[in-house]
Amino acid sequence: PNATMVDMVVNFLMRAALVTAEPKETSALSERCIALLDRALEVWSAATLKFQYLEKMLEKMDAPSPQQVPSIYTGLEIVNVLLQRGMLRAVESNQLAVRKLLQTSLPCDNAR
């Protein structure tokens, strides 16, 4: 497949994982999307990931509610997959979303 199609598939899997993370009934689907994303990145390591959906999701939450915790966890899983695959450029190019994700998941009152 061409690069555009690969990017569409990889970004769809990432977005589907985030969307299906919240309800308990679809959490297995979210886990499956993460596994498929991992396999897709194994095959297509040059794929361009876009964290737009994750950024929009994070913008909406100041303090995460218990219902939003699975989405945050899924976002961390996606970043973990990227790091395990050595896709540092993908993490670097989406550093604002990654930073916001870490700030949301690891709040600190002692900011420097």
N, CA, C and O of each residue as an XYZ file, in Angstrom:
448
protein
N       0.831     -1.206      0.000
C       0.000      0.000      0.000
C       0.866      1.258      0.000
O       2.014      1.243      0.444
N       0.299      2.321     -0.498
C       1.050      3.571     -0.526
C       1.084      4.212      0.866
O       0.365      3.791      1.772
N       1.923      5.224      1.018
C       2.147      5.848      2.328
C       0.881      6.471      2.900
O       0.670      6.441      4.112
N       0.043      7.032      2.047
C      -1.202      7.653      2.523
C      -2.126      6.609      3.135
O      -2.719      6.842      4.189
N      -2.247      5.467      2.482
C      -3.104      4.401      2.995
C      -2.566      3.852      4.317
O      -3.333      3.582      5.241
N      -1.261      3.689      4.399
C      -0.635      3.206      5.639
C      -0.916      4.180      6.778
O      -1.289      3.764      7.875
N      -0.741      5.469      6.523
C      -1.006      6.479      7.549
C      -2.465      6.451      7.988
O      -2.760      6.593      9.174
N      -3.369      6.269      7.045
C      -4.793      6.207      7.381
C      -5.098      5.011      8.280
O      -5.849      5.141      9.247
N      -4.533      3.864      7.975
C      -4.780      2.652      8.765
C      -4.222      2.811     10.167
O      -4.912      2.519     11.144
N      -2.989      3.268     10.279
C      -2.338      3.406     11.586
C      -3.064      4.443     12.449
O      -3.284      4.213     13.638
N      -3.430      5.567     11.863
C      -4.129      6.602     12.630
C      -5.550      6.181     12.993
O      -6.059      6.562     14.047
N      -6.188      5.402     12.133
C      -7.509      4.870     12.467
C      -7.420      3.937     13.673
O      -8.251      4.011     14.579
N      -6.420      3.064     13.686
C      -6.258      2.145     14.820
C      -6.007      2.909     16.120
O      -6.524      2.545     17.176
N      -5.209      3.969     16.028
C      -4.929      4.762     17.224
C      -6.210      5.444     17.724
O      -6.499      5.432     18.920
N      -6.964      6.030     16.807
C      -8.199      6.709     17.197
C      -9.248      5.718     17.709
O      -9.944      6.004     18.684
N      -9.364      4.571     17.068
C     -10.326      3.561     17.505
C      -9.974      3.053     18.905
O     -10.867      2.801     19.714
N      -8.702      2.906     19.188
C      -8.287      2.472     20.516
C      -8.706      3.487     21.577
O      -9.157      3.108     22.658
N      -8.558      4.768     21.273
C      -8.928      5.815     22.231
C     -10.447      5.917     22.398
O     -10.940      6.094     23.512
N     -11.180      5.807     21.303
C     -12.639      5.938     21.365
C     -13.268      4.779     22.136
O     -14.219      4.977     22.893
N     -12.743      3.581     21.945
C     -13.355      2.401     22.557
C     -12.809      2.097     23.945
O     -13.199      1.098     24.550
N     -11.924      2.926     24.460
C     -11.322      2.661     25.768
C     -12.287      2.925     26.918
O     -12.198      2.270     27.956
N     -13.199      3.862     26.752
C     -14.013      4.294     27.882
C     -15.059      3.278     28.348
O     -15.011      2.864     29.506
N     -15.993      2.863     27.506
C     -17.005      1.925     28.007
C     -16.413      0.545     28.267
O     -15.588      0.058     27.493
N     -16.832     -0.072     29.343
C     -16.321     -1.398     29.695
C     -16.631     -2.429     28.621
O     -15.865     -3.370     28.417
N     -17.755     -2.251     27.937
C     -18.166     -3.226     26.930
C     -17.211     -3.257     25.743
O     -17.097     -4.283     25.071
N     -16.522     -2.148     25.475
C     -15.656     -2.078     24.295
C     -14.176     -2.017     24.650
O     -13.352     -1.776     23.768
N     -13.815     -2.226     25.909
C     -12.402     -2.131     26.281
C     -11.568     -3.228     25.625
O     -10.386     -3.022     25.350
N     -12.169     -4.391     25.370
C     -11.445     -5.456     24.671
C     -11.116     -5.022     23.249
O     -10.057     -5.363     22.722
N     -12.013     -4.277     22.634
C     -11.760     -3.755     21.292
C     -10.598     -2.764     21.318
O      -9.778     -2.743     20.400
N     -10.528     -1.956     22.351
C      -9.432     -1.004     22.500
C      -8.100     -1.746     22.609
O      -7.119     -1.371     21.967
N      -8.073     -2.788     23.415
C      -6.852     -3.580     23.565
C      -6.455     -4.230     22.243
O      -5.272     -4.307     21.913
N      -7.440     -4.691     21.496
C      -7.183     -5.300     20.189
C      -6.614     -4.254     19.217
O      -5.708     -4.557     18.441
N      -7.137     -3.050     19.261
C      -6.627     -1.974     18.401
C      -5.178     -1.646     18.727
O      -4.381     -1.384     17.827
N      -4.833     -1.660     20.010
C      -3.443     -1.404     20.418
C      -2.542     -2.511     19.877
O      -1.454     -2.232     19.373
N      -2.988     -3.767     19.978
C      -2.192     -4.884     19.464
C      -2.028     -4.784     17.943
O      -0.944     -5.031     17.414
N      -3.106     -4.420     17.247
C      -3.025     -4.258     15.794
C      -2.129     -3.080     15.414
O      -1.393     -3.144     14.429
N      -2.198     -2.005     16.199
C      -1.324     -0.854     15.963
C       0.135     -1.272     16.095
O       0.972     -0.884     15.279
N       0.436     -2.053     17.110
C       1.792     -2.543     17.320
C       2.260     -3.371     16.123
O       3.380     -3.198     15.642
N       1.409     -4.260     15.651
C       1.763     -5.088     14.496
C       1.904     -4.246     13.231
O       2.809     -4.476     12.429
N       1.017     -3.277     13.052
C       1.082     -2.413     11.875
C       2.379     -1.612     11.867
O       2.993     -1.436     10.815
N       2.800     -1.125     13.033
C       4.037     -0.348     13.108
C       5.275     -1.236     12.937
O       6.341     -0.764     12.545
N       5.116     -2.513     13.235
C       6.197     -3.458     12.971
C       6.423     -3.584     11.461
O       7.560     -3.640     10.993
N       5.333     -3.625     10.722
C       5.407     -3.760      9.261
C       5.722     -2.428      8.596
O       6.559     -2.356      7.696
N       5.042     -1.364      9.049
C       5.169     -0.048      8.422
C       5.771      0.943      9.411
O       5.076      1.818      9.926
N       7.039      0.803      9.666
C       7.687      1.655     10.676
C       7.828      3.111     10.228
O       8.120      3.982     11.048
N       7.626      3.381      8.953
C       7.733      4.759      8.457
C       6.401      5.501      8.494
O       6.301      6.612      7.973
N       5.381      4.906      9.098
C       4.060      5.541      9.156
C       4.129      6.843      9.946
O       4.907      6.973     10.892
N       3.310      7.791      9.543
C       3.228      9.079     10.222
C       2.004      9.076     11.127
O       0.872      8.978     10.652
N       2.234      9.181     12.422
C       1.130      9.192     13.379
C       0.739     10.619     13.694
O       1.584     11.502     13.844
N      -0.564     10.824     13.789
C      -1.095     12.144     14.116
C      -1.894     12.031     15.405
O      -2.831     11.238     15.506
N      -1.518     12.815     16.364
C      -2.129     12.746     17.689
C      -3.265     13.751     17.852
O      -3.570     14.155     18.974
N      -3.891     14.160     16.759
C      -4.928     15.190     16.828
C      -6.094     14.774     17.718
O      -6.572     15.577     18.520
N      -6.558     13.538     17.590
C      -7.690     13.107     18.405
C      -7.298     13.077     19.885
O      -8.076     13.494     20.742
N      -6.104     12.590     20.182
C      -5.633     12.563     21.561
C      -5.522     13.976     22.115
O      -5.902     14.224     23.259
N      -5.004     14.907     21.312
C      -4.889     16.295     21.753
C      -6.259     16.887     22.068
O      -6.425     17.556     23.088
N      -7.246     16.646     21.197
C      -8.596     17.166     21.442
C      -9.187     16.565     22.708
O      -9.833     17.261     23.491
N      -8.963     15.275     22.904
C      -9.466     14.600     24.095
C      -8.839     15.203     25.355
O      -9.532     15.420     26.350
N      -7.539     15.473     25.315
C      -6.843     16.006     26.479
C      -7.221     17.461     26.753
O      -7.231     17.887     27.908
N      -7.530     18.228     25.707
C      -7.937     19.621     25.888
C      -9.230     19.723     26.685
O      -9.438     20.692     27.416
N     -10.090     18.737     26.547
C     -11.399     18.771     27.203
C     -11.334     18.465     28.684
O     -12.295     18.735     29.404
N     -10.240     17.915     29.159
C     -10.173     17.542     30.575
C      -9.147     18.366     31.334
O      -7.970     18.410     30.978
N      -9.617     19.010     32.378
C      -8.716     19.713     33.278
C      -8.232     18.745     34.343
O      -7.032     18.512     34.494
N      -9.173     18.193     35.069
C      -8.888     17.139     36.029
C      -9.664     15.915     35.548
O     -10.890     15.967     35.450
N      -8.979     14.824     35.249
C      -9.670     13.671     34.670
C     -10.678     13.050     35.628
O     -10.413     12.869     36.816
N     -11.833     12.734     35.076
C     -12.853     12.037     35.853
C     -12.571     10.541     35.776
O     -11.805     10.104     34.918
N     -13.170      9.758     36.649
C     -12.951      8.301     36.604
C     -13.329      7.683     35.254
O     -12.756      6.667     34.861
N     -14.284      8.282     34.544
C     -14.678      7.753     33.244
C     -13.614      8.010     32.178
O     -13.576      7.307     31.168
N     -12.753      9.000     32.386
C     -11.732      9.350     31.399
C     -10.403      8.636     31.623
O      -9.526      8.669     30.760
N     -10.253      7.997     32.767
C      -8.996      7.316     33.085
C      -8.639      6.239     32.058
O      -7.472      6.151     31.677
N      -9.589      5.409     31.587
C      -9.207      4.420     30.571
C      -8.650      5.038     29.288
O      -7.755      4.464     28.669
N      -9.163      6.192     28.883
C      -8.637      6.855     27.688
C      -7.213      7.350     27.912
O      -6.374      7.265     27.015
N      -6.945      7.860     29.094
C      -5.592      8.319     29.424
C      -4.636      7.133     29.425
O      -3.530      7.213     28.891
N      -5.071      6.040     30.026
C      -4.255      4.825     30.054
C      -3.976      4.331     28.638
O      -2.855      3.923     28.334
N      -4.975      4.366     27.781
C      -4.809      3.944     26.392
C      -3.825      4.851     25.662
O      -3.007      4.377     24.873
N      -3.902      6.143     25.923
C      -2.935      7.075     25.339
C      -1.511      6.739     25.761
O      -0.586      6.795     24.951
N      -1.341      6.389     27.038
C      -0.020      5.989     27.518
C       0.433      4.689     26.852
O       1.615      4.522     26.550
N      -0.501      3.777     26.626
C      -0.160      2.529     25.931
C       0.315      2.803     24.504
O       1.257      2.170     24.028
N      -0.331      3.734     23.835
C       0.072      4.090     22.468
C       1.492      4.660     22.469
O       2.312      4.286     21.631
N       1.781      5.556     23.399
C       3.126      6.122     23.499
C       4.133      5.016     23.816
O       5.245      5.016     23.287
N       3.746      4.078     24.674
C       4.614      2.955     25.008
C       4.938      2.109     23.776
O       6.082      1.698     23.587
N       3.931      1.850     22.939
C       4.149      1.095     21.698
C       5.150      1.830     20.815
O       6.056      1.217     20.250
N       4.985      3.136     20.701
C       5.908      3.925     19.880
C       7.334      3.848     20.419
O       8.285      3.705     19.651
N       7.477      3.941     21.720
C       8.810      3.881     22.317
C       9.417      2.492     22.169
O      10.612      2.369     21.900
N       8.616      1.449     22.339
C       9.121      0.089     22.172
C       9.554     -0.162     20.731
O      10.492     -0.923     20.490
N       8.893      0.458     19.793
C       9.235      0.307     18.374
C      10.368      1.257     17.968
O      10.788      1.257     16.811
N      10.858      2.054     18.897
C      11.956      2.968     18.598
C      11.535      4.129     17.711
O      12.358      4.688     16.987
N      10.275      4.489     17.763
C       9.750      5.572     16.922
C       9.851      6.901     17.663
O       8.844      7.548     17.952
N      11.064      7.285     17.958
C      11.301      8.503     18.731
C      10.872      9.754     17.975
O      10.448     10.735     18.587
N      10.978      9.727     16.653
C      10.545     10.892     15.867
C       9.044     11.110     15.988
O       8.583     12.251     16.029
N       8.283     10.029     16.045
C       6.833     10.160     16.200
C       6.507     10.776     17.557
O       5.615     11.618     17.661
N       7.222     10.361     18.588
C       7.013     10.929     19.923
C       7.454     12.385     19.931
O       6.776     13.245     20.494
N       8.593     12.657     19.304
C       9.113     14.024     19.260
C       8.188     14.962     18.487
O       7.953     16.092     18.915
N       7.671     14.506     17.367
C       6.809     15.382     16.568
C       5.453     15.613     17.221
O       4.731     16.539     16.850
N       5.108     14.777     18.188
C       3.852     14.942     18.918
C       4.127     15.228     20.389
O       3.364     14.824     21.266
N       5.220     15.926     20.645
C       5.656     16.124     22.024
C       4.675     16.920     22.880
O       4.592     16.687     24.086
N       3.939     17.844     22.295
C       2.969     18.602     23.094
C       1.861     17.690     23.610
O       1.452     17.801     24.766
N       1.378     16.796     22.762
C       0.341     15.855     23.188
C       0.895     14.886     24.226
O       0.213     14.561     25.198
N       2.113     14.428     24.027
C       2.733     13.501     24.978
C       2.943     14.196     26.321
O       2.696     13.610     27.375
N       3.395     15.441     26.279
C       3.601     16.196     27.522
C       2.279     16.386     28.270
O       2.214     16.186     29.482
N       1.235     16.770     27.549
C      -0.077     16.959     28.167
C      -0.599     15.642     28.740
O      -1.195     15.618     29.817
N      -0.371     14.550     28.014
C      -0.786     13.228     28.492
C      -0.074     12.882     29.797
O      -0.701     12.393     30.737
N       1.219     13.130     29.855
C       1.977     12.848     31.074
C       1.567     13.773     32.218
O       1.469     13.337     33.364
N       1.328     15.048     31.912
C       0.891     15.977     32.954
C      -0.477     15.583     33.507
O      -0.736     15.738     34.701
N      -1.343     15.080     32.647
C      -2.678     14.671     33.076
C      -2.605     13.394     33.911
O      -3.326     13.245     34.898
N      -1.735     12.484     33.509
C      -1.681     11.204     34.209
C      -0.789     11.238     35.452
O      -0.949     10.419     36.357
N       0.143     12.179     35.491
C       1.048     12.288     36.636
C       1.033     13.717     37.181
O       2.018     14.440     37.033
N      -0.060     14.128     37.802
C      -0.133     15.510     38.295
C       0.874     15.751     39.422
O       1.176     14.863     40.219
N       1.375     16.972     39.454
C       2.340     17.352     40.474
C       1.996     18.755     40.978
O       1.824     19.682     40.187
N       1.899     18.898     42.284
C       1.606     20.198     42.863
C       2.863     21.049     43.019
O       2.775     22.262     43.209
N       4.005     20.429     42.942
C       5.278     21.115     43.150
C       5.929     21.395     41.799
O       6.978     20.833     41.481
N       5.306     22.263     41.008
C       5.844     22.583     39.681
C       7.028     23.525     39.812
O       7.033     24.431     40.645
N       8.033     23.295     38.974
C       9.231     24.146     39.022
C       9.312     25.013     37.820
O      10.252     25.796     37.685
